[in-house]
Amino acid sequence: MAAEVTKLCVSSFSAAQAAPNAAAAREAWSQCLATLGMSADITERIGEFPSPTVLINGNDVMRPDQPAPTGQYCRLDLPTPDRILVALRQAATGS
């Protein structure tokens, strides 16, 4: 049975289409959802976010214990499939 996770989004700055790592982040979360058999509403936002940022239920997958980062810049700590999988599992179980 597929779990549903809400408020999952990838956020990128205004040059999202040209951001060198945005496509890899999109592909990673898409593959992670498929791996876990999950569905989710995905919202891509352009704004004051490091690019790429993957937020699951409002939490940055790379820094879940810190507030979501702000500012327009390219991230050096790119969202990894392992971190996305952990965050999706935690969101699905409510832990």
C-alpha positions as a printed Julia matrix, in Angstrom:
95×3 Matrix{Float64}:
  0.0    0.0     0.0
  1.43   3.37   -1.01
  1.83   6.01    1.67
  1.06   9.64    1.02
  3.37  12.42    2.14
  2.21  16.01    2.03
  4.15  19.22    1.49
  7.01  17.69   -0.45
  8.74  20.22   -2.63
 11.9   21.02   -4.49
 12.79  24.69   -4.26
 15.14  26.44   -6.61
 16.13  30.02   -7.33
 14.89  31.86  -10.37
 17.41  30.19  -12.68
 16.04  26.76  -11.78
 16.04  25.54  -15.38
 19.71  26.48  -15.74
 20.77  25.44  -12.23
 23.27  22.64  -12.8
 22.01  20.41   -9.96
 18.25  21.04  -10.07
 17.57  18.27  -12.6
 19.53  15.74  -10.53
 17.53  16.66   -7.42
 14.23  16.28   -9.28
 15.32  12.89  -10.58
 16.47  11.76   -7.12
 13.18  12.52   -5.39
 11.2   11.03   -8.25
 13.23   7.8    -8.04
 12.95   7.73   -4.24
  9.16   8.03   -4.39
  9.05   5.22   -6.94
 11.42   3.06   -4.87
  9.14   3.38   -1.84
  5.91   3.1    -3.83
  4.8    6.48   -2.49
  2.78   9.28   -3.98
  3.09  12.92   -3.02
  2.05  16.33   -4.18
  5.23  17.92   -5.47
  5.49  21.7    -5.56
  8.41  23.36   -7.24
  8.99  26.84   -5.9
 11.26  29.58   -7.13
 12.36  32.05   -4.51
 14.76  32.71   -1.67
 16.05  29.14   -1.4
 19.43  27.56   -2.03
 19.26  25.5    -5.2
 18.4   22.72   -5.12
 16.6   22.26   -1.81
 14.32  19.31   -1.09
 11.84  19.98    1.7
  9.69  17.17    3.03
  6.91  18.38    5.3
  8.85  21.63    5.63
 12.16  20.03    6.62
 15.33  20.26    4.56
 16.43  16.66    3.88
 20.09  17.6     4.28
 19.62  19.52    7.56
 16.42  18.18    9.15
 17.3   19.49   12.62
 17.75  23.09   11.41
 15.35  25.67    9.94
 14.99  25.55    6.17
 17.8   27.58    4.56
 17.14  30.85    2.77
 19.01  32.84    0.16
 19.69  32.44   -3.53
 22.84  30.42   -4.03
 23.95  27.02   -5.29
 24.15  24.41   -2.55
 27.31  22.5    -1.85
 25.49  19.89    0.28
 23.3   18.51   -2.5
 20.26  16.42   -1.56
 21.25  12.76   -1.81
 18.96   9.8    -2.54
 19.89   8.27    0.84
 18.83  11.41    2.72
 15.64  11.73    0.66
 14.74   8.1     1.37
 15.27   8.55    5.11
 13.14  11.71    5.14
 10.35  10.06    3.12
 10.29   7.04    5.43
 10.17   9.27    8.51
  7.38  11.37    7.03
  5.38   8.25    6.15
  5.65   6.83    9.65
  5.27  10.16   11.42
  8.59   9.8    13.24
